[in-house]
């Protein structure tokens, strides 16, 4: 009997430990490459899409790469796919809604997917293309909706090709992201941070519930902003919004006129830098319409002729404007100069503003808006001060009339102490080809404390 027990123990010992020094093979996921031939491009399909849901009747196949994921719960029953950008063609994105969850298992980020278009519908939703089944609401209006649970895998055919998402992401600025051509694509914003309203707040909060999600804002050092949207079902929804500045990667979407960034997971938010804070802002919302500019601390000075800067209000928005169309002087030169701004205690200071034009006839050095900085302006004598011209983006004849554009972030880290910012206009009233108007708004200074 003892020998039987000894033999049994020996067998168990061998079974447990005989392979302890050998590697255990990890089973590999099997992949079957779809036998499909691509005969159309996403660009071709986009050209035919309209705001009306339209049935696709041809037996065509397109290919695109998955850039979204519902694994963390911030996306629900919608996949976002895009083409691979080339040197000559930017990526084109679109969305496909399916009546299924956990789609990240079959459609991983970077996965090339073949889409069979026959009998599907396309439309444009706030500028972005959708592909899917026909949906008719209670009102009878038709739109593109979800592909059924039974059908979506026959429409969306995942390939065995998996591309690194770094080859798909587009690193751009907030200003560049506000563009319908980039909708439904994977973008990354650098040198951004959450606005001060998020301090001590969670990604999702019931008090800020907008359709089951919370909208916060990301801001860059030029003051440009974009909505950051988090679903109540995201697995990070109860986490605190991080402080600091850094990079945020996600899918660019749009609802109405609002551009929104949606991350796939909390890993898409990397805040490893210091926050910058606005320490000087002027949005001109307290001004009166069509009167000479007169705000406390500001200087409105004529160098040539007699025309002054004026304040204007249009559609509830106040701004400063210099307009030579009503003057007859051969040359007008006028300065709009900020109050003294103390940079002490701030690092990596960045200055920005927005500007627009109307009634320009030509782009000319005799009809232009320039921006300057001074450290010795005495508050009245503009010609005795030393002025350094700043490299700012300002409107030109090609800029759509009355459309405000950002100056871009202007680096003032080389300056300290008190400074003044000046907007200088040069133009003619007598020479009608050299007249027109420039508008200035949203003057801001940001710095790290």
Secondary structure, 3 states (H helix, E strand, C coil): CHHHHHHHHHHHHHHHHCCCCCCCCCCCCCCCCCCCCCCCCHHHHHHHCCCCCEECCCCCEEEEEECCCCCCCCCCCEEEEECCCCCCCCCCEEEEEECCCCHHHCCCCCEEEEEECCCCEEEEECCEEEEEEEEECCCCCEEEECECCCCHHHHEEEEEEECCHHHCCEEECHHHHCCHHHCCCEEEEEEEEECHHHCCCECCCHHHCECCEEEEEEEECCCCEEEEEEECCCCCCCCECCCCEEEEEEEEEEECCEEEEECCCHHHEEEEECCCEEEEEECCCCCCCCEECCCCCCEEEEEECCCCCEEEEECCEEEEEEECCCCCCCCEEEEEECCCEECCCCEEEEEEEEEEEECCCCCECCEEEEEEEECCCCCCCCCCCCCEECCCCCCCCCCCCCCCEECCCEECCCCCCEEEEEEEEEECCCCHHHCCEEEEEEEEEEEEC
